Amino acid sequence: MARRRKKTPKETVEIDLHGYRSDEVHPELTDLVGRYEGIRGQQIRVVHGKGSGILESEVDRFSRNDPRVSSAEKDFFNPGVTTLILNGRTGGGASSTRAGKYDHVGIPPIRKRKG
């Protein structure tokens, strides 16, 4: 019978976004997630504060759009903290996750005619 390895708890990484502007959040999170990509189950604790919720919404948007993040959990006791859990994928990065300037415009793609 093969023995199972004990799971070693991964160290939780923390970033404090107090004082950041909303346009500074995405590059910081992209850089931090990039350092720990490929580590399945890695937890990143993001302190964004309660405030008006602008930073929280940016963290939420990042977690929904980045393929390296498997889930984002709001802290039950502290609503100013979100924990991102990585899924172990590599290479997601800003280029593949960031929406283009005109992605929201409902223009269908141009297709070549058969003929």
Backbone as CSV, one residue per row, in Angstrom:
resi,resn,N_x,N_y,N_z,CA_x,CA_y,CA_z,C_x,C_y,C_z
1,MET,0.849,-1.175,0.000,0.000,0.000,0.000,0.896,1.239,0.000
2,ALA,0.642,2.122,-0.917,1.452,3.340,-1.032,1.042,4.345,0.042
3,ARG,2.062,4.967,0.601,1.769,5.986,1.602,1.496,7.312,0.913
4,ARG,0.570,8.036,1.460,0.273,9.362,0.931,1.160,10.388,1.606
5,ARG,1.543,11.365,0.826,2.333,12.453,1.397,1.424,13.381,2.182
6,LYS,1.947,13.883,3.260,1.200,14.880,4.004,1.232,16.183,3.227
7,LYS,0.093,16.844,3.174,0.049,18.127,2.498,0.694,19.171,3.398
8,THR,1.652,19.859,2.856,2.286,20.911,3.637,1.524,22.203,3.411
9,PRO,1.193,22.894,4.475,0.455,24.145,4.300,1.321,25.182,3.592
10,LYS,0.744,25.802,2.594,1.467,26.834,1.867,1.373,28.136,2.647
11,GLU,2.438,28.879,2.614,2.455,30.156,3.308,1.532,31.126,2.577
12,THR,0.638,31.773,3.314,-0.262,32.744,2.714,0.486,34.045,2.479
13,VAL,0.418,34.531,1.258,1.063,35.781,0.877,0.039,36.890,1.059
14,GLU,0.486,38.051,1.510,-0.440,39.159,1.741,0.030,40.410,1.021
15,ILE,-0.934,41.131,0.437,-0.659,42.429,-0.175,-1.682,43.423,0.369
16,ASP,-1.205,44.586,0.770,-2.063,45.634,1.313,-2.231,46.715,0.252
17,LEU,-3.459,46.915,-0.200,-3.733,47.870,-1.269,-4.219,49.224,-0.755
18,HIS,-4.138,49.454,0.546,-4.530,50.764,1.071,-3.675,51.846,0.427
19,GLY,-4.317,52.897,-0.047,-3.596,53.997,-0.660,-3.391,53.846,-2.156
20,TYR,-3.760,52.712,-2.724,-3.631,52.509,-4.164,-4.830,53.127,-4.886
21,ARG,-4.616,53.568,-6.113,-5.716,54.006,-6.966,-6.230,52.782,-7.716
22,SER,-7.441,52.884,-8.238,-8.047,51.720,-8.893,-7.258,51.260,-10.113
23,ASP,-6.592,52.176,-10.812,-5.829,51.774,-11.996,-4.489,51.135,-11.644
24,GLU,-4.084,51.184,-10.387,-2.824,50.574,-9.951,-3.005,49.142,-9.437
25,VAL,-4.250,48.755,-9.192,-4.525,47.455,-8.583,-4.213,46.304,-9.543
26,HIS,-4.678,46.388,-10.774,-4.507,45.289,-11.734,-3.039,44.946,-11.977
27,PRO,-2.155,45.931,-12.246,-0.738,45.576,-12.444,-0.089,44.950,-11.207
28,GLU,-0.451,45.430,-10.024,0.118,44.864,-8.792,-0.302,43.408,-8.613
29,LEU,-1.598,43.139,-8.809,-2.084,41.769,-8.644,-1.531,40.850,-9.729
30,THR,-1.403,41.352,-10.953,-0.835,40.556,-12.040,0.597,40.158,-11.715
31,ASP,1.368,41.109,-11.197,2.758,40.837,-10.829,2.835,39.812,-9.701
32,LEU,2.006,39.986,-8.679,2.041,39.084,-7.526,1.591,37.672,-7.905
33,VAL,0.510,37.566,-8.645,0.032,36.245,-9.072,1.061,35.597,-9.997
34,GLY,1.735,36.399,-10.801,2.775,35.877,-11.689,3.932,35.252,-10.937
35,ARG,4.253,35.798,-9.771,5.341,35.233,-8.961,4.986,33.864,-8.399
36,TYR,3.701,33.624,-8.150,3.269,32.381,-7.512,2.477,31.477,-8.453
37,GLU,2.447,31.789,-9.753,1.696,30.937,-10.677,2.339,29.562,-10.752
38,GLY,1.523,28.568,-10.994,2.017,27.197,-11.052,1.968,26.487,-9.715
39,ILE,1.628,27.190,-8.655,1.530,26.579,-7.324,0.046,26.416,-7.003
40,ARG,-0.440,25.195,-7.144,-1.858,24.927,-6.916,-2.211,25.113,-5.438
41,GLY,-3.277,25.855,-5.175,-3.736,26.063,-3.814,-3.070,27.221,-3.089
42,GLN,-2.153,27.913,-3.746,-1.486,29.061,-3.120,-2.530,30.125,-2.789
43,GLN,-2.487,30.628,-1.565,-3.430,31.652,-1.136,-2.745,33.007,-1.109
44,ILE,-3.440,34.003,-1.665,-2.961,35.381,-1.647,-4.029,36.208,-0.953
45,ARG,-3.669,36.764,0.179,-4.596,37.561,0.981,-4.479,39.011,0.533
46,VAL,-5.565,39.560,-0.007,-5.574,40.921,-0.533,-6.358,41.804,0.432
47,VAL,-5.668,42.759,1.057,-6.305,43.700,1.979,-6.644,44.947,1.174
48,HIS,-7.946,45.162,0.938,-8.370,46.305,0.142,-9.135,47.327,0.957
49,GLY,-9.533,46.984,2.156,-10.265,47.908,3.011,-11.755,47.905,2.696
50,LYS,-12.531,48.470,3.612,-13.982,48.501,3.425,-14.373,49.685,2.547
51,GLY,-14.069,50.875,2.956,-14.278,52.094,2.176,-15.491,52.103,1.276
52,SER,-15.328,52.673,0.083,-16.438,52.786,-0.864,-16.545,51.566,-1.774
53,GLY,-15.611,50.644,-1.695,-15.688,49.404,-2.450,-15.042,49.442,-3.822
54,ILE,-14.350,50.523,-4.155,-13.725,50.632,-5.476,-12.604,49.610,-5.620
55,LEU,-11.723,49.536,-4.626,-10.621,48.573,-4.705,-11.145,47.140,-4.643
56,GLU,-12.167,46.925,-3.838,-12.756,45.588,-3.739,-13.319,45.146,-5.087
57,SER,-13.971,46.061,-5.796,-14.522,45.696,-7.103,-13.413,45.415,-8.117
58,GLU,-12.285,46.125,-8.015,-11.150,45.854,-8.907,-10.544,44.479,-8.623
59,VAL,-10.433,44.127,-7.338,-9.916,42.804,-6.962,-10.874,41.719,-7.456
60,ASP,-12.169,41.961,-7.322,-13.171,41.006,-7.783,-13.100,40.832,-9.299
61,ARG,-12.964,41.934,-10.021,-12.851,41.871,-11.480,-11.601,41.090,-11.893
62,PHE,-10.497,41.355,-11.199,-9.257,40.636,-11.500,-9.441,39.139,-11.287
63,SER,-10.062,38.767,-10.161,-10.209,37.339,-9.842,-11.123,36.625,-10.835
64,ARG,-12.113,37.321,-11.381,-13.009,36.704,-12.361,-12.353,36.550,-13.731
65,ASN,-11.437,37.458,-14.079,-10.870,37.470,-15.428,-9.532,36.761,-15.568
66,ASP,-8.827,36.529,-14.482,-7.510,35.902,-14.584,-7.659,34.384,-14.505
67,PRO,-7.197,33.651,-15.526,-7.379,32.195,-15.523,-6.536,31.465,-14.481
68,ARG,-5.578,32.143,-13.862,-4.732,31.499,-12.853,-5.389,31.475,-11.481
69,VAL,-6.482,32.235,-11.303,-7.183,32.309,-10.017,-8.386,31.374,-10.066
70,SER,-8.402,30.381,-9.166,-9.516,29.434,-9.167,-10.706,29.965,-8.382
71,SER,-10.452,30.705,-7.302,-11.567,31.262,-6.537,-11.108,32.459,-5.722
72,ALA,-12.095,33.253,-5.345,-11.858,34.405,-4.478,-12.857,34.318,-3.337
73,GLU,-12.356,34.371,-2.113,-13.216,34.227,-0.945,-13.142,35.483,-0.094
74,LYS,-14.303,36.036,0.212,-14.365,37.186,1.112,-14.168,36.675,2.533
75,ASP,-13.420,37.412,3.319,-13.189,37.030,4.710,-14.482,37.251,5.493
76,PHE,-14.919,36.239,6.212,-16.179,36.314,6.945,-16.137,37.371,8.043
77,PHE,-15.029,37.452,8.763,-14.936,38.366,9.894,-14.421,39.746,9.509
78,ASN,-13.779,39.863,8.352,-13.228,41.142,7.926,-13.621,41.400,6.473
79,PRO,-14.635,42.234,6.243,-15.090,42.471,4.870,-14.100,43.253,4.014
80,GLY,-13.010,43.733,4.594,-11.997,44.463,3.841,-10.886,43.578,3.312
81,VAL,-11.095,42.251,3.344,-10.064,41.301,2.906,-10.689,40.272,1.958
82,THR,-9.985,39.995,0.868,-10.367,38.935,-0.069,-9.174,38.009,-0.234
83,THR,-9.413,36.705,-0.190,-8.347,35.726,-0.384,-8.491,35.104,-1.765
84,LEU,-7.443,35.233,-2.572,-7.406,34.618,-3.897,-6.724,33.265,-3.778
85,ILE,-7.284,32.245,-4.401,-6.696,30.908,-4.386,-6.324,30.550,-5.819
86,LEU,-5.047,30.231,-6.024,-4.547,29.943,-7.365,-4.790,28.485,-7.733
87,ASN,-4.962,28.227,-9.028,-5.282,26.880,-9.488,-4.093,26.121,-10.057
88,GLY,-2.925,26.726,-10.103,-1.736,26.030,-10.571,-1.430,26.210,-12.039
89,ARG,-2.252,26.942,-12.759,-1.972,27.205,-14.176,-0.843,28.213,-14.302
90,THR,-0.231,28.228,-15.466,0.815,29.210,-15.731,0.488,29.983,-16.991
91,GLY,1.032,31.192,-17.065,0.968,31.968,-18.287,-0.255,32.817,-18.516
92,GLY,-1.171,32.964,-17.583,-2.378,33.759,-17.797,-2.089,35.197,-18.132
93,GLY,-1.420,35.884,-17.267,-0.916,37.229,-17.501,-1.920,38.271,-17.910
94,ALA,-1.448,39.505,-18.020,-2.302,40.642,-18.312,-2.770,40.654,-19.757
95,SER,-1.943,40.198,-20.677,-2.299,40.311,-22.082,-3.514,39.463,-22.446
96,SER,-3.663,38.297,-21.827,-4.771,37.428,-22.197,-6.026,37.692,-21.377
97,THR,-5.926,38.428,-20.282,-7.081,38.595,-19.419,-7.685,39.983,-19.493
98,ARG,-6.946,40.927,-19.948,-7.421,42.298,-19.935,-8.367,42.544,-21.100
99,ALA,-9.497,43.146,-20.813,-10.460,43.427,-21.862,-9.978,44.601,-22.702
100,GLY,-10.289,44.555,-23.975,-9.923,45.651,-24.861,-10.799,46.864,-24.615
101,LYS,-10.403,47.994,-25.168,-11.116,49.242,-24.933,-12.544,49.178,-25.465
102,TYR,-12.751,48.480,-26.587,-14.064,48.462,-27.215,-14.728,47.087,-27.160
103,ASP,-14.355,46.254,-26.212,-14.951,44.927,-26.113,-16.427,44.971,-25.742
104,HIS,-16.856,46.029,-25.100,-18.236,46.114,-24.658,-19.183,46.515,-25.787
105,VAL,-18.660,47.033,-26.899,-19.491,47.440,-28.022,-19.951,46.183,-28.751
106,GLY,-21.233,46.071,-29.009,-21.799,44.855,-29.581,-21.636,44.732,-31.079
107,ILE,-20.446,44.862,-31.594,-20.200,44.737,-33.026,-19.776,43.298,-33.312
108,PRO,-20.487,42.628,-34.228,-20.106,41.244,-34.531,-18.786,41.200,-35.289
109,PRO,-18.051,40.107,-35.183,-16.780,40.000,-35.900,-17.009,39.923,-37.410
110,ILE,-16.045,40.384,-38.172,-16.132,40.355,-39.629,-15.772,38.950,-40.097
111,ARG,-16.645,38.384,-40.933,-16.410,37.038,-41.453,-16.300,37.102,-42.967
112,LYS,-15.431,36.283,-43.504,-15.279,36.232,-44.960,-16.472,35.514,-45.578
113,ARG,-16.876,35.998,-46.735,-17.989,35.365,-47.440,-17.515,34.102,-48.145
114,LYS,-18.383,33.128,-48.146,-18.093,31.912,-48.904,-18.408,32.193,-50.359
115,GLY,-17.554,31.788,-51.227,-17.924,32.101,-52.582,-17.056,31.643,-53.597
